[in-house]
Amino acid sequence: AETADFFGISPLCKRKTGELSGGEKQLLNLAAVMAMQPKVLLLDEPFAQLDPVAAANLADMIFRINREFRTTVIFSEHRPESLFMRADRVAVMEKGSLLCADAPQKIADFLLESGHPMQKALPLSEKMRFFTNRKFSLPPKPPRTFATDSEPKPVARRVWFSYDKNDDVLKDLSLSLSAGNLYCILGANGSGKSTLLSVLAKHLRPWAGKVTTEANTALLPQNPQSLFSAMSIEEELPGQLPDFWKPYASRHPFDLSGGEQQLLALDKVLLLAPDLLLADEPTKGLDAFSREQVGARLQSWCAQGKTVAVVTHDTEFAAENADFCAVMFDGQISEWEPPSQFFSRHLFYSTPASRLTGGRAVTEREALQLCQE
């Protein structure tokens, strides 16, 4: 009971685990481990499925576990913003070997001074500290091709859905999307984002309302392994194997890293040539390089006049790639807004760039440009 209270999951205790969101399961798993009172706590991507508020709370919990219970905490993380400067030591891995290990600021300075590619993973606050009042050049921004503007088409009309008769997840929800645009839906864990995608993909049936998505609609689920059925990558991607996958052609999909599996699942879904692609947390557990790959693939798909709707907790990914963003709350979706407006006015669903610059920038690139002024 005290463990549940500490992690704030008491309201979840009587619910079935299958009904929990990915983020809620993440908190439940951590609470279950801490109930055993370990001396060493190993965490693999603990923030991957958490909304910004839950991620900040979890970071505070991990810090308290370390300081109050004297528990040694070792965690791997591709997006270390929450705990980087709180860590006693930071280690950088490269090709199976330890590249360096030192105090956080020394690691940041080493990666930035050497121009090492792993500097992409550093928190923006460290990059801004390092580059302020220094001369530096940013790589050219990749050009983006936009499809012809089209009128929004309704994909859901007054939809209601519930797993339990007494608790609706979607409440009179209506949604319209335009071809050629990338939409990002943010919101708290358990707010119904993944449920919405499953309803739009017609994997779940609403008890009221109408779903009017195209027949050619595909869903990229949170768990990429659920899409794999072949013994090798070349069998998973029949036809002309993309150059990216040729070095791994004979490998079993389950032998790939989590990030590589996510990319493979995306490429497999794109083979279906969906007019509407629904992606549930496509950057979960990905490093900075793989996140760029996902963004490039999705933008390329939109440039062909297709529609992409992404559920994500990755505010930086949304700011860099989305055409429109919205928050899901209480079974409904807010008005769509361009990322520049959305992230500059939100307090919690914001980006590190917006918080550090008082809303003058929403992407890392924009924030670093301010350092040159």
Backbone hydrogen bonds, N-H to C=O, Kabsch-Sander energy under -0.5 kcal/mol:
donor,donor_aa,acceptor,acceptor_aa,energy
5,D,1,A,-2.2
6,F,2,E,-2.4
7,F,3,T,-2.0
8,G,4,A,-0.5
8,G,5,D,-0.7
9,I,4,A,-2.4
10,S,4,A,-0.6
12,L,9,I,-1.8
13,C,9,I,-0.6
13,C,10,S,-1.3
15,R,12,L,-1.8
19,E,16,K,-1.7
20,L,17,T,-1.4
25,K,21,S,-2.3
26,Q,22,G,-1.7
27,L,23,G,-1.9
28,L,24,E,-2.2
29,N,25,K,-2.6
30,L,26,Q,-1.9
31,A,27,L,-2.3
32,A,28,L,-2.3
33,V,29,N,-2.0
34,M,30,L,-2.3
35,A,31,A,-1.5
36,M,33,V,-1.4
37,Q,34,M,-1.8
41,L,72,T,-3.5
42,L,40,V,-0.5
43,L,41,L,-0.5
43,L,74,I,-2.5
45,E,43,L,-0.7
45,E,76,S,-2.3
48,A,45,E,-1.4
50,L,47,F,-1.5
55,A,51,D,-2.9
56,A,52,P,-2.0
57,N,53,V,-2.2
58,L,54,A,-2.6
59,A,55,A,-2.3
60,D,56,A,-1.8
61,M,57,N,-2.2
62,I,58,L,-2.9
63,F,59,A,-2.1
64,R,60,D,-2.4
65,I,61,M,-2.9
66,N,62,I,-2.1
67,R,63,F,-2.4
68,E,64,R,-3.3
69,F,64,R,-0.7
69,F,65,I,-1.1
71,T,65,I,-1.4
72,T,39,K,-2.5
74,I,41,L,-2.7
74,I,72,T,-0.5
76,S,43,L,-2.4
82,S,79,R,-0.5
83,L,80,P,-0.8
84,F,80,P,-2.1
86,R,83,L,-0.6
87,A,83,L,-1.3
87,A,84,F,-0.8
90,V,102,D,-3.0
92,V,100,C,-2.7
94,E,97,S,-2.9
97,S,94,E,-1.6
99,L,92,V,-2.9
99,L,97,S,-0.7
100,C,92,V,-1.1
102,D,90,V,-2.0
107,I,103,A,-2.2
108,A,104,P,-2.4
109,D,105,Q,-2.5
110,F,106,K,-2.3
111,L,107,I,-2.4
112,L,108,A,-2.3
113,E,109,D,-2.9
114,S,110,F,-2.0
115,G,111,L,-0.7
116,H,111,L,-1.5
119,Q,116,H,-2.3
120,K,117,P,-1.8
121,A,118,M,-1.6
122,L,119,Q,-1.4
126,E,123,P,-0.8
127,K,123,P,-1.4
128,M,124,L,-2.8
129,R,125,S,-2.0
130,F,126,E,-2.2
131,F,127,K,-2.6
132,T,128,M,-1.7
133,N,371,C,-0.9
134,R,131,F,-2.2
147,A,180,G,-0.5
153,K,177,L,-3.1
155,V,175,L,-3.2
156,A,175,L,-1.7
157,R,210,K,-3.0
158,R,156,A,-0.5
159,V,173,L,-3.0
160,W,208,A,-2.5
161,F,170,L,-1.8
163,Y,167,D,-0.6
164,D,167,D,-0.8
167,D,164,D,-2.1
169,V,161,F,-2.8
170,L,161,F,-1.8
171,K,331,G,-2.0
172,D,170,L,-0.6
173,L,159,V,-2.6
175,L,156,A,-2.4
177,L,153,K,-2.4
180,G,306,K,-1.2
181,N,178,S,-1.2
183,Y,181,N,-0.6
183,Y,308,V,-3.1
184,C,324,F,-2.4
185,I,310,V,-3.4
186,L,184,C,-0.5
186,L,326,A,-2.8
188,A,328,M,-0.6
191,S,188,A,-1.8
196,L,192,G,-2.3
197,L,193,K,-1.8
198,S,194,S,-2.2
199,V,195,T,-2.2
200,L,196,L,-2.7
201,A,197,L,-2.2
202,K,199,V,-1.1
203,H,198,S,-2.8
204,L,198,S,-1.4
207,W,160,W,-1.4
208,A,160,W,-1.3
210,K,157,R,-2.1
212,T,155,V,-1.9
212,T,210,K,-0.5
217,T,215,A,-1.5
218,A,276,L,-2.2
220,L,278,L,-3.5
226,S,223,N,-1.3
227,L,224,P,-2.1
228,F,225,Q,-1.1
233,I,248,Y,-0.5
233,I,251,R,-1.4
234,E,249,A,-2.2
236,E,232,S,-1.6
237,L,233,I,-2.0
241,L,239,G,-0.7
245,W,242,P,-1.5
246,K,242,P,-0.7
246,K,243,D,-0.8
248,Y,245,W,-1.4
249,A,246,K,-1.3
251,R,248,Y,-2.0
255,D,252,H,-2.2
256,L,253,P,-1.4
261,Q,257,S,-2.5
262,Q,258,G,-1.8
263,L,259,G,-1.9
264,L,260,E,-2.5
265,A,261,Q,-2.6
266,L,262,Q,-1.9
267,D,263,L,-2.4
268,K,264,L,-2.3
269,V,265,A,-2.2
270,L,266,L,-2.3
271,L,267,D,-0.9
272,L,269,V,-1.6
273,A,270,L,-1.9
275,D,216,N,-2.1
276,L,216,N,-1.4
277,L,307,T,-2.8
278,L,218,A,-3.0
278,L,276,L,-0.5
279,A,277,L,-0.6
279,A,309,A,-2.6
280,D,220,L,-2.8
281,E,279,A,-0.8
281,E,311,V,-2.7
284,K,281,E,-1.4
286,L,283,T,-2.1
291,R,287,D,-2.4
292,E,288,A,-1.6
293,Q,289,F,-1.6
294,V,290,S,-2.4
295,G,291,R,-2.5
296,A,292,E,-2.5
297,R,293,Q,-2.3
298,L,294,V,-2.6
299,Q,295,G,-2.5
300,S,296,A,-2.2
301,W,297,R,-1.9
302,C,298,L,-2.1
303,A,299,Q,-2.1
304,Q,300,S,-0.6
304,Q,301,W,-1.0
305,G,302,C,-2.2
306,K,301,W,-1.3
307,T,275,D,-2.7
308,V,181,N,-2.2
309,A,277,L,-2.8
310,V,183,Y,-3.4
311,V,279,A,-2.8
312,T,185,I,-2.1
312,T,310,V,-0.5
315,T,313,H,-1.4
318,A,314,D,-2.2
319,A,315,T,-2.5
320,E,316,E,-1.9
321,N,317,F,-1.8
322,A,318,A,-2.3
323,D,182,L,-3.1
324,F,182,L,-1.6
325,C,337,E,-3.0
326,A,184,C,-1.7
328,M,186,L,-2.8
329,F,327,V,-0.5
329,F,332,Q,-2.6
331,G,191,S,-0.6
332,Q,329,F,-1.6
334,S,327,V,-2.5
337,E,325,C,-2.1
341,Q,338,P,-1.0
342,F,338,P,-2.8
343,F,339,P,-2.5
344,S,340,S,-0.6
345,R,341,Q,-1.2
346,H,342,F,-0.9
350,S,348,F,-2.1
355,R,351,T,-2.3
356,L,352,P,-2.6
357,T,353,A,-1.6
358,G,354,S,-0.6
359,G,354,S,-2.3
360,R,357,T,-1.0
367,A,363,T,-2.0
368,L,364,E,-2.6
369,Q,365,R,-1.9
370,L,366,E,-1.3
371,C,367,A,-0.9
372,Q,368,L,-0.6
372,Q,369,Q,-0.9
373,E,370,L,-1.0
